[in-house]
Every structure is written in C-alpha cells, then in structure tokens.
C-alpha cells in the first residue's frame, strides 16, 4: 500500500496584467507557498480571494496546488 509523505500546498493567484496585440488578456501568477495542507477548500479560496484583493490587478483565477511524495509502506 502506498503512503503520502511531505504534503505541501500553495496558492497561485492568476492576475490580468495587460492585453496582447490581438486583444486577449495577459496573465501573471502570484504564488504563496507554505500553506497548511489541512486547510479546507473553502478557507483556501477565501484566503486566495483576500490576497487577490490586495493586488493592483484584476484577479483571473485562484488556484490551489497540492503536492506530496508517494512511497510504499
């Protein structure tokens, strides 16, 4: 059976930083690492939204990225 070790979570806020020549939005990412992996999805979204509100650009998306090492027992 496999086990999960060293779980980490980060929030990535995608912000609109301009437009391309064809008129499409240009995006940049704001990454916040060392978020508690136990954080609920609702709490992660609330934190991401609050951090996004502090940005000078419009928020396009809030993403949660979970990562862990898998190994056999």
C-alpha positions as CSV (number, residue, x, y, z in Angstrom):
1,X,0.0,0.0,0.0
2,X,1.2,3.5,-0.8
3,X,1.6,6.3,1.7
4,X,1.7,10.1,1.2
5,X,4.7,12.0,2.7
6,X,5.8,15.6,2.8
7,X,2.5,17.1,1.7
8,X,2.6,20.7,0.7
9,X,0.1,23.2,-0.5
10,X,0.5,26.5,-2.3
11,X,-2.0,29.1,-3.6
12,X,-1.5,30.6,-7.1
13,X,-3.4,33.8,-7.9
14,X,-3.6,34.5,-11.6
15,X,-3.9,38.2,-12.3
16,X,-4.6,40.1,-15.5
17,X,-1.5,42.3,-16.3
18,X,-2.5,43.7,-19.7
19,X,-3.6,42.6,-23.2
20,X,-1.9,41.1,-26.2
21,X,-1.9,42.7,-29.6
22,X,-4.9,40.5,-30.5
23,X,-6.9,41.9,-27.6
24,X,-6.6,38.8,-25.3
25,X,-5.8,39.1,-21.6
26,X,-2.2,38.7,-20.5
27,X,-1.7,36.9,-17.1
28,X,0.9,36.7,-14.4
29,X,0.9,34.4,-11.4
30,X,1.3,35.4,-7.7
31,X,2.4,32.3,-5.8
32,X,2.0,31.9,-2.0
33,X,3.8,28.8,-0.6
34,X,3.8,27.0,2.7
35,X,0.1,26.9,3.1
36,X,-1.2,24.3,5.5
37,X,-2.2,21.1,3.6
38,X,-5.1,20.6,6.0
39,X,-6.7,23.9,5.0
40,X,-10.2,23.3,3.7
41,X,-11.1,24.2,0.1
42,X,-13.4,27.0,1.3
43,X,-10.8,28.5,3.5
44,X,-8.1,28.3,0.8
45,X,-10.5,30.1,-1.6
46,X,-11.3,32.8,1.0
47,X,-7.6,33.4,1.6
48,X,-6.8,33.5,-2.1
49,X,-9.6,35.9,-2.7
50,X,-8.5,38.2,0.1
51,X,-4.9,38.1,-1.1
52,X,-6.1,38.8,-4.7
53,X,-8.0,41.9,-3.4
54,X,-4.6,43.3,-2.3
55,X,-3.2,43.1,-5.9
56,X,-3.2,46.1,-8.1
57,X,-4.5,43.9,-11.0
58,X,-7.8,42.1,-11.6
59,X,-7.8,38.5,-10.4
60,X,-8.5,36.0,-13.1
61,X,-8.4,32.8,-11.0
62,X,-7.4,31.4,-7.6
63,X,-5.7,28.0,-7.8
64,X,-4.7,25.6,-5.0
65,X,-1.9,23.2,-5.8
66,X,-1.3,20.2,-3.5
67,X,1.8,18.1,-3.8
68,X,3.1,15.1,-1.9
69,X,5.7,12.3,-2.3
70,X,4.3,8.8,-2.7
71,X,6.1,5.8,-1.3
72,X,5.4,2.2,-0.4
73,X,5.0,1.4,3.3
